[in-house]
Amino acid sequence: MSKETNEEEVIHSVSFDLEGSSSATRKNIRPSKSGEKEGMISSMKEVAESLKEFVEVTKKKMENKKKMEIKEAQEVVHEVVSELDNIPNFNGALRHRAIDWLTENPIKFAIIKALPLGEKEDYILSFMP
């Protein structure tokens, strides 16, 4: 027998010497195929549970992030509407277009907030597409 074959046999068999060195009472115990399958099944169940938990946590994080984004968007829209309320005679379709434009352009909205009241309408009409 080669050295590799002997090493494999040592790895795959466990011997217990129950009554000294008598070969008649020596018992070889080898791992069963069903034990290997059960171990693999158990490991796969653990991986599946871990993946399931990961998906649930990730899903909750994404839902929370989406809720926060919606809340922030609502706050921006509210702030834009409040700013446009200060501009007299700025109603109808023009106002709706301005709300869309300003909520999509935060820099333009910051400029509008900084301008004096008399210049806000002119600025919006000049730059809004």
N, C-alpha and C positions, 0 to 999 in steps of 0.2 A: 504494500500500500504506500501511496505517496504521502508526503508530509501534509499536503493540502487536504487530502481525504481524511486523515486522522484528526486534523483540526476541526473539520466540519462535523465529524462524529462527536467530538468533545463538545462542540457548541450546541448540537442538537440533542444530546442525551445527557441526562443527569443521573448519576448513580448514587444510591444510598447503601452503605454497608451496615446492615442491621445486626449482624452477629460476627463482627470481626472481619476477616478477609476471606471467608468461605464463599466461593463462587456460587454455591447452591442457593444461598439465601440472598444474594445480591439481586436487586430489582432495578431495572432500567425504566425511567419515566421519560416519555417523550411528549412534547406539546402536541395536542390534538389539532387537527384541521378545524374542527368546530370551535375550539378555543380561539384560534387565530381569527376566524370569521367573526366571532362575537366581539373580539377586541376591535376589529376594524369597524364593525357596525356601531359599536359604542363610540368610537372616535368620530365616525361620520355624523352621529347624532349630536355630539358636542359641537362639531363644526357647524352643522345646520342651525342649532340653537344660537350659537354665537353670531352667525350671519343674520338670523332673524332679529336678534336684539339690535345689531348694528343698523339694519334697515329701519327698524322702528324708531330708533334714536335719531337717525338721519332724517327720516320723514318728519318727525316732530320739530327738529331744528329748522327744516325748510319751511314748514307751516308757520312757525314763529317768525322767521325772517320775512316771509311774505306778508304776515299781519303787520309787522313793523313798517315795511315799505308802504303798505296801503295807508297806515296811520300817518306816516310822514307825508305822503302825497296829499292826503286830506288836509293836513295842516297847511301845506303850501298853497293849495287851492283856496282855502279859507283866507289866508293872508293876501293872496292876489285879489280875491273878490272884495275884501275890505279896503284894499288900496284903490281899486277901481270905483268903489262907492264914493270916494272923496272927489272924483272928477265929475263935475256937473255935465249933464246932457250927454253922457257916454252910455247909451243904452242899446238894446236890440242886438242885431247880428254882429255889429261892430264890437260890442262888449264881449260877446261869446268868443269871437275870434281872438280878442285881446287876452281873454282868460287862457285859451289854449296856448297862444304864443308865449305868454309870460310864464306859464307853468313849465313849458318846455325849454325856456331860456332863463335860467336863474341869474345869469350876469345882467341880462337886460332888465330883469325884475329888480335887481339891486340898484341899477341906475335909476329906474322909475321911482323907487322909494327915496332916493337921495335928491331927486329934482324938486324944485319948488312947484307948488300946485299948478300954477299957470303954465308950466312947461311940460307937464306930464302928458297931456293929450297930444300936443304937437310931436313929442318924441315917439309916442306909440304910432301915430299916423305916419310919421316919417320912416320908421324902420320896420313896422309890421308888414309882412308880405300880403 
